[in-house]
Amino acid sequence: MPADGAPSSRPAAIRLIDAYGSLGGVVKAGLRYHYAQDAQQFVPARKLPTVLGDAQEHSALYRERFLALRKALWQSSGNPSYVDSAVEKIASGGSKMPKIRVKGQGNTVGGMGGMMERISINTDVEGICVEEPPAAEDQSLLDPGPNERIVITAVENLPGNPGVKFVFGLLSRASEGALHIEDVHENVRLDFSQCQPSAELIVADASFVLLKGEMSALGDGVFHVFEMMMPPRVSRKFCDPTVDIFGSTARDRQLGNHSGLLEISEIGQPGLESAEDLMVVVMGEVHLDDEETFDKLSDILFGFERMDQPPPAVYVFMGNFTRKPVNLKSAKSVREYRSCWARLSEELDRFPKTMANSQLVFVPGPEDPAGVGGLLPIPALGDHLTQGIGKKYKGVHMCSNPVRIRMDLGGQVMEEEDGSLSNKADFMAFRSPDVCRKLYNNCIIRQLESADAARKEERQRATNREFFRAISRQGHLCPVSQETQPVVWGLDHILQLYSPPNAVFICDHSVTPHEELLDDDMIFCSTGEFKRSLTDDEGFPFYVYRPFAPDYRYCVERSNV
C-alpha cells in the first residue's frame, strides 16, 4: 500500500531501456555510463557506443564489469560508504597501498579486501579495519566463519609471493587451452588438479571468480587452485541509488532526453485503487503463425479486457514470433511473416480498453529477422517487417532483446518488505539464445553428474538453479565467453545487471518452464514457451507480475484440447 494509505491518483510512468535506443524512429546507440576507478563512481562515457566497436571497446568490455563487481564486493562487505569515505579522507600520495581488510556477512563470503591503486591507507583512518586476519591457509571460501574477512591479493602481486593467497579476477582461456586468472593489470596461469569440489555446479571460462591457492614452488608461474567460488551477488541496497550504468538518476528529470531511453509518461490506469494492483503480463516465445497460440493470446487479452479493474500496465511478448526462421532471401517467407503482424494489428482493434491503457512490448528472439550473426543484444524488429504496427498504435513498442522496463510512481511512495520506501521498480525480459546450454557445455569443472544429482530430473533442476545463480553472481545475462556467444562490444552494458532489477524473466529452451529462484531481493522466472506442452495438457503458460506488491504468479490459459 502507499506510505500515506491513500489510493493512487497519479498514473505511473513507464520507461523502456532499449539497447539501440529507438527514439522517434531514429536508431541511436544507447547512452552508457562506465565506472571510473579513480573517481570511484559511474561517470558518462566519453563517446557513445557503436555497433562496429574498436579494440578499446573490446578491452573495456570485461574491465568495466570487473571494476563494477569489485566495487560491489567492497561495499557489500560492510558499510556501503566504506570505500567512498576512504577515498575522500585520504590523499592519494602513495606508490603502493597495503591490503584493505573489511568485515564479512555471516555465512556468506562477504569479507573482501583488495589492492586499490593510487590510494594510501593509514591506520588512523576511521572505519577501516586494520587488525591482522587469520592466515590464509586457515581460512576457507567454502566454509567461512562468522564475520570472517579475507584479504584479496592482486594478480600482478602473485609471482614471487609465497604462501596461500586469495585472488579475484576473470577466468580466461588462452589459445593453447590453458586457463588463466586475470585482472586489469596481469594474468597468471591456473592449475585445477588440487581444487576441491565447490558449491558452484556451473562455472565457465569468462566468469569472475574468487580463488584460494598458492603459486608453484617450481617458479613456473602457475597458480595452484585449492578452492573456487563465484563472488556474492550484488544487492540493490549496496548500489548507488543516484546513478547507474544507464545514466538514470534518482530524480530522472532528463531520463527521456537520453538516447537509448524511451520515456512513456501519463500511463492511464483509471479505477486503479493502489499501485500494488499494477500488473505486468510476460509471455515467452509467442508464435503468431500458430492458430491455437493466436486464439489463446486473444483469449487472454479478452479476459483482462472485461475485468472491472484496469488491464495490465505492460504486456511483454518475447519471440521467436514464428515457428520457422524467416528467410529474408525468400519473398514468400517475408510475406508470411508480415501477414502475421497484419493479423495481430487487426486483432488488437477488438480491445480498445487495453490499447488505451496498456503498453505492449515486443522483444525479438534469436531466430526473428532482427539480429545479425547471432550477436547480442538483438535490435528491435523494423516497421517494414511488422507492417508498421508500432506506428499504428501508440502503446505498441518494438524493443531490443534484452529490454529493461522501469516503472515510476512519481510522487507516490511504496513501503517495501524491509521497511524502506521506494517509488520505482524495474524488471528485465530476455529471450535467451540457449545461454543455459552454452554455459553448461563450457563448464570448467563438471559436478552435475555426481551421485547427488543422479537422476535426469534432479540434474535438470540443478542446472536451472545454477544457471540463475550464475547470472545473479556474475551480474550479466550472458556470462559466457565471446567465442561461445558473441556480444556487440559497445552494447554489453545492456546485458549487465548493475544496478540489479527487481525481477528477470527469461525464456530459454534449456530451462524448465515455471522454474523460479528468489535470490535475496531479485526474482528469476523462466517463462517457457507460450504453447501447449506435448507432455502436459494444462495449456499455455505466462506470468503475471505485480512489481509494487511484490507478487509474481505462474498462470496457465487452459487448452481446448
Secondary structure, 3 states (H helix, E strand, C coil): CECCCCCCCCCCEEEEECCCCEECCEECCCCCEEEECCCCEEEECCCCCCCCCCHHHHHHHHHHHHHHHHHHHHHHCCCCCHHHHHHHHCCCCCCCCCCCECCCECCECCCCCCCCCCCCCCCCCCCCECCCCCCHHHCCCCCCCCCCCCCECCHHHCCCCCCEEEEEEEEEECCCCCEEEECCCCEEEEECCCCCCCCCCCCECCCEEEEEEEECCCCCCEEEEEEEECCCCCCHHHCCCCECCCCCECCCCCHHHCCCEEEECCCCCCCCCCHHHCCEEEECCCCCCCHHHHHHHHHHHHHHHCCCCCCCCEEEEECCCCCCCCCCCCHHHHHHHHHHHHHHHHHHCCCHHHHHHCEEEEECCCCCCCCCCCCECECCCCHHHHCCHHHHCCCEEECCECEEEEEECCCCCEECCCCCEECEEEEEEEECCCHHHHHHHCECCCCCCCHHHCCHHHHHHHHHHHHHHHHHHHCECCCCCCCCCCECHHHHHHHECCCCCCEEEEECCCCCCCCEEEECCEEEEECCCCCCCCCCCCEEEEEEEECCCCEEEEEEEECCC
